[in-house]
C-alpha cells in the first residue's frame, strides 16, 4: 500500500516529501488507529518511508512499484 501515496505524488521520480494521516484497523478487536506517515524522495527510484519511529528506504521501479523493502520483502524475478 506504500505505492499509492508514492505514485500519487510521483515521489519515485521527483523531489518532494509528503506527510499523511493514515487509518488502520487492528484485529481481532476492529479498533481504528491513526498513523502519521511520511514519504520522502531521496533519489530517483528511492523513497524513504517513516512512521512511528520506523524508517525504511524503499527501492522502486520506473512505474513506482516496490522492488525492495529492506527487512521485509524483495520482488522476485
N, C-alpha and C positions, 0 to 999 in steps of 0.2 A: 504493500500500500504506500510505500515511500515514493513510488513512481508518480502518483497523481500530483502532489504539490511540486515535485521537481519538474515534471513536464509542463504543467500549467504555467510556471514562471520561467521556463527554459533555463533553469539553473545548471544543467549539464552542458549548456552552450555558452552562456554569457555571465559576466559578473553580477553579483547581487546576493542578497540574503533576505529571507522571509521568515517571520515568526507566525506561528499558528497556535490556536487553542483547539485541541482535538478532544473528542469524547471516545471512550471505550467502555465496554460492558464486561464486568468480571463474572466469572462462572464459579459456582452454581448459583450465587445469590442474585445475579442480574442487576447489580448496582451500576449506575452510570458514574464514571470518573472523568475528571478534566485532566488533560495532559498538555502542558506547554511544550511545543516542539520548534526547533529552528533548523532551517536548511540553508546552507551557505556554499556558494560556488567557490572552490579553491583552485581549480584548473579545468580546462576543457575535459569533460568526461569524469570529473571528480567533484563530489558534493559531500560536505560534512553535515551529518545529521546529529543533533544534540537534543536530549530530553532527560530531565530529572537526574543530572549528573552523569548520564551515559553519553558517549560520543563515538561515532563511527565514521570513517571516511569511505564513502561508497564509490565504487568504480562503475561507470555506466557506459553503454554503447552509444552510438550516434543518435539512436532513437529515444534515449532516456530510459532504457531497460537496464536493470541492475545486472552487472556481470559478476561483481564480487562484493559481498557484505562481510567484512572481516569478522571472524569468530562465529559466524552464523551460517553462511552459505556461499557457494560459488557456482555459477552457471555451468552446466555440463555441456560438452561438445564444443 
